[in-house]
Amino acid sequence: MRYQGRVIDAVALWSEYVEFPTSMRVDDQTTFLPLVVCPNPDHQTSKRHFQINIQQGLVHCFANCGISGTFEHALATVNGSTNRQARKLIMQHARIGSAPIPKKRGKREIKEITLTLDDFMPLPQSALEYLRERRITDASVAKWQLRWDSDELRIVIPAFDSRDRLKFVIKRAVRERDQPKYLYDPEGCDRMGTLFGIGQINLGMIRSSGIVLVEGSIDTILNHQNGITNTVGILGSKLSEAQAQMISNLRPKRITTMFDADMAGIGATYSVKTLLGNHPLFVCRYPRGKDDPAKLNSKEAVRTVERAVPFVKFQQSVTRLISTKEREYVGN
């Protein structure tokens, strides 16, 4: 894995804290190491609950002892140290000869390259509670590498491209008075030039069941959590040409839109039809009283995708709705 521009020997690092199976084999394609006993000193157990992701620098204890997230956060918890001390421990395992990632020229390129998740803190308990209230689990927090901006008091949601390169972060407000609800860093980043979650999608589902499009990052995370792992977010109210090309390159069996049930969502669906009209297009219709994928429980979300209707039927419903609104306006 890379950490602060250097290649880290993650196996050597964690060998100081856990006992790996003697039969373990690791190569450049390895992502997850075998489950081991959790090194948390407050977690008294002999069972193997602890897993290490050596590609992304993440760990998670499936017994929910509290260790979940970055190497930095985990080591600080295990050692009872500060994050700064944990960073020093990690850097001690930089491989000999590893060099920092070279910076590209140009202000915009340098800012994108130097933006890393190390700039942000692990989520505090208050933010974790906020996410749990919205049904986002601790496992999803770890999987999507959510962080905390201690200056702006916002949840940080990293957006990666298909090659797992950090392109920008989305800062989600947790207080009602903080507007707008979402901020993007770096300012002026090309958020319409990628699809949120494209690096996490299940390519097998794309080919067999198609791709599901939602509007936002939280919608994407919840859908994946509900097992709809062929979901990506367009991060806006319409599909861009660049996003349309990415979707077309995936060769999905069909496209299903799961946008909010409002005028913006209708417009977003029509933008998909305009740019990807050569693909079979289906549209989700929500259960009574629901108008947003984030409001659906797991069973409702899966059922909503399974019962999506062809675009033609959706278009007929929109036409009837507009005609009704026009009649109401004339009658008034």
Buried (B, 14 or more C-beta within 10 A) or exposed (E): BBBEBBBBBBBEBBEEBBEBEEEEEEEEEBEEBBBBBBBBEEBEEEEBBBBBBBBBBBBBBBBEBBBBBBBBBBBBBBBEBEBEEBBEBBEEBBEEEEEEEEEEEEEEEEBBBEBBBBEBBBBEEEBBEBBEEEBBBBEBBBBBBBBBBEEEBBBBBBBBBBEEEBBBBBBBBBEEEBEEEBBBBBEEBEBBBBBBBBBBBBEEBBBEBBBBBBBBBBBBBBBBBBBBBBBBBBBBBBBBEEBBEBBBEBEBBBBBBBBBBEEBBBEBBBBBBEBBEEBEBBBBBBEEEBEBBBBBEBEBBBEBBEEBBEBEEBBEEBEEEEEEEEEEEEEE
